[in-house]
Amino acid sequence: MANPSEESIARVVECLFNHPRHRELLYKALVHCQTERTEHAAEEFLARQPEAAQALQTPYTLLRNLAAAGGVTVIAHDAQGLALDETRCEQLRAEGLDDDALADLVAERRVLTTPAGCAACELLAPEHRTLAAIYKVPERRATFVRLLDFCRTPRKLADINQLLADDPALAPSQRTAGQKLHACYFIDRLEEAGGLVWDGSWVTTDAGKRALASV
């Protein structure tokens, strides 16, 4: 199989970054569907993720967004498990089947991550994004590490506020135009990177733990 073009990879990456609320769900879909899944199984997987509680789009819509961006293929199959791809559909049309008859043949749809989707997964791995957040501003590095380590055990916002109450990284500085930072700033950065997730409490993700191990 030919390597994906930079343009095709960029379209998938853009899809994830254009949907920040759904970024981790989209990423998880790409990873999960590197093994072919039925559309129903893929939707159920996404619905079980903690990020689904904050989602504004259904698993079905998320998968269709990825398909439109070229991150996954969604291929219909008949009752015998044969793909109703473009080539086969043309053959069936030549045999006299119309679009309604073709639709009646569909028993299930299967989802598979494309080469461009796989490449985007490597670029956007949450472990890498979490490390980038940790190292971006040297004077905040220890605070990010402290927060990730603290949230190995699920924590409420009040717990985190207490943890960081006297942290020097939150003090006003030239970088913050003299404004004091709040604990939510660090939570938001790590959530965006995939290092923290809200699951009734703030919890360090597996990717966040891997990032911690390499700091």
C-alpha positions in Angstrom: 0.0 0.0 0.0 1.3 3.4 -1.0 2.4 5.8 1.8 -0.1 8.5 2.5 0.6 12.0 1.2 1.4 14.9 3.5 -1.8 16.5 2.3 -4.0 13.5 3.3 -2.3 13.3 6.7 -2.8 17.0 7.2 -6.6 16.7 6.5 -6.9 14.1 9.3 -4.8 16.2 11.7 -6.9 19.3 10.8 -10.1 17.3 11.6 -8.9 16.6 15.1 -7.7 20.2 15.8 -10.9 21.7 14.4 -12.9 19.8 17.0 -11.1 20.4 20.3 -14.0 19.2 22.4 -14.0 15.9 20.5 -10.2 15.6 19.9 -9.5 12.7 22.2 -12.6 10.8 21.1 -11.5 11.2 17.4 -8.0 10.1 18.3 -9.3 7.1 20.2 -11.5 6.2 17.2 -8.4 6.3 14.9 -6.5 4.0 17.2 -9.3 1.6 17.9 -10.2 1.2 14.3 -6.7 0.3 13.2 -8.2 -3.2 13.7 -11.4 -3.3 11.5 -14.5 -2.9 13.6 -18.2 -3.0 12.8 -19.7 0.5 12.8 -21.9 -0.6 15.8 -18.9 -1.8 17.8 -16.9 1.4 17.0 -19.8 3.5 18.1 -20.2 1.5 21.3 -16.5 1.9 22.1 -16.7 5.7 21.7 -19.8 5.9 23.9 -18.0 4.1 26.7 -15.1 6.6 26.8 -15.1 9.2 29.7 -14.8 12.0 27.1 -18.2 11.0 25.7 -20.0 12.7 28.7 -18.8 16.1 27.4 -19.3 15.4 23.7 -21.8 17.4 21.6 -21.7 15.0 18.7 -22.8 11.3 18.6 -20.3 8.5 18.0 -21.9 8.1 14.5 -21.2 11.7 13.6 -17.7 11.5 14.9 -16.9 8.5 12.7 -18.5 10.3 9.7 -16.3 13.3 10.4 -13.2 11.1 10.3 -14.4 9.4 7.2 -15.0 12.8 5.5 -11.4 13.8 6.4 -10.0 10.5 5.1 -9.0 9.2 8.5 -11.2 6.1 8.3 -13.1 4.2 5.6 -16.7 3.1 6.3 -17.5 0.2 3.9 -20.8 -1.6 3.7 -20.9 -5.4 3.7 -23.6 -7.8 2.6 -24.9 -10.8 4.6 -22.1 -13.0 3.3 -19.5 -10.5 4.6 -18.5 -9.3 1.2 -17.6 -5.7 0.8 -20.0 -3.5 -1.2 -17.3 -1.2 -2.3 -17.4 1.0 -5.4 -16.1 -1.7 -7.7 -18.6 -4.4 -6.6 -21.5 -1.9 -6.6 -20.7 -1.0 -10.3 -20.7 -4.8 -11.1 -24.1 -5.2 -9.4 -25.5 -2.2 -11.2 -24.3 -3.7 -14.5 -26.3 -6.8 -13.5 -29.4 -4.6 -13.2 -29.6 -3.7 -9.5 -30.6 -0.1 -8.7 -29.6 2.0 -5.7 -32.6 0.8 -3.6 -31.7 -2.8 -4.3 -28.0 -2.2 -3.4 -29.1 -0.5 -0.1 -31.2 -3.6 0.7 -28.0 -5.7 0.4 -26.3 -3.9 3.3 -26.1 -6.1 6.4 -23.5 -4.0 8.3 -20.8 -1.4 7.9 -17.2 -1.8 8.9 -14.8 0.9 9.9 -11.0 0.8 9.3 -8.4 3.5 9.9 -6.6 4.6 6.7 -2.9 4.9 6.3 -3.3 8.7 6.6 -5.3 8.1 9.9 -2.5 5.9 11.2 0.1 8.5 10.4 -2.0 11.1 12.2 -2.2 8.9 15.2 1.6 8.8 15.4 1.8 12.6 15.1 -0.9 13.4 17.6 -0.2 10.8 20.3 -1.4 12.3 23.6 1.8 11.2 25.3 3.8 13.5 22.9 1.3 16.3 23.3 1.4 16.0 27.1 5.2 16.2 27.1 5.1 19.2 24.8 2.8 20.9 27.3 5.1 20.0 30.2 8.2 21.3 28.6 6.8 24.4 26.8 7.5 26.8 29.7 10.4 25.7 31.9 9.2 27.4 35.0 5.8 25.6 34.8 7.3 22.2 34.2 7.3 21.1 37.8 3.7 22.2 38.3 2.5 20.1 35.4 4.4 17.1 36.7 3.1 17.6 40.2 -0.5 17.8 38.9 -0.2 14.7 36.8 1.3 12.8 39.7 -1.4 14.0 42.1 -4.2 12.9 39.7 -3.0 9.3 39.5 -5.7 9.2 42.2 -9.0 10.8 41.0 -9.2 14.4 42.4 -11.9 17.1 42.6 -11.2 20.6 41.5 -11.1 21.7 45.2 -8.3 19.2 45.8 -6.3 20.6 42.9 -6.9 24.2 44.0 -5.5 23.3 47.4 -2.5 21.5 46.0 -1.5 24.4 43.8 -2.6 27.2 46.2 1.0 28.4 46.9 2.7 27.1 43.8 5.1 29.8 42.5 4.2 28.9 38.9 0.8 30.5 39.5 2.2 33.8 40.6 1.8 36.9 38.4 4.7 37.4 36.0 5.7 39.2 32.9 4.7 36.2 30.8 1.1 36.5 32.2 1.0 40.3 31.9 0.9 40.6 35.7 -2.1 38.3 36.1 -2.2 35.4 38.5 -2.8 32.0 36.9 -5.3 29.6 38.3 -5.2 25.8 38.7 -7.7 25.5 35.8 -5.1 26.8 33.4 -2.9 23.8 34.1 -5.9 21.4 34.1 -7.0 22.8 30.7 -3.6 22.5 29.1 -3.3 18.8 30.2 -6.8 18.0 29.2 -6.3 19.5 25.8 -3.1 17.4 25.4 -4.8 14.2 26.5 -2.9 13.9 29.8 -5.9 14.5 32.1 -9.5 13.5 31.7 -12.7 14.4 33.6 -14.4 11.1 34.6 -16.4 12.3 37.6 -13.1 13.6 38.9 -9.8 14.7 37.3 -7.8 11.6 36.5 -4.4 11.2 34.8 -4.7 9.2 31.6 -2.5 6.3 30.6 -0.8 8.7 28.2 -0.3 11.1 31.0 1.3 8.4 33.1 3.6 7.4 30.2 4.6 11.1 29.8 5.3 11.3 33.6 7.6 8.2 33.4 9.7 9.9 30.7 10.1 13.3 32.4 
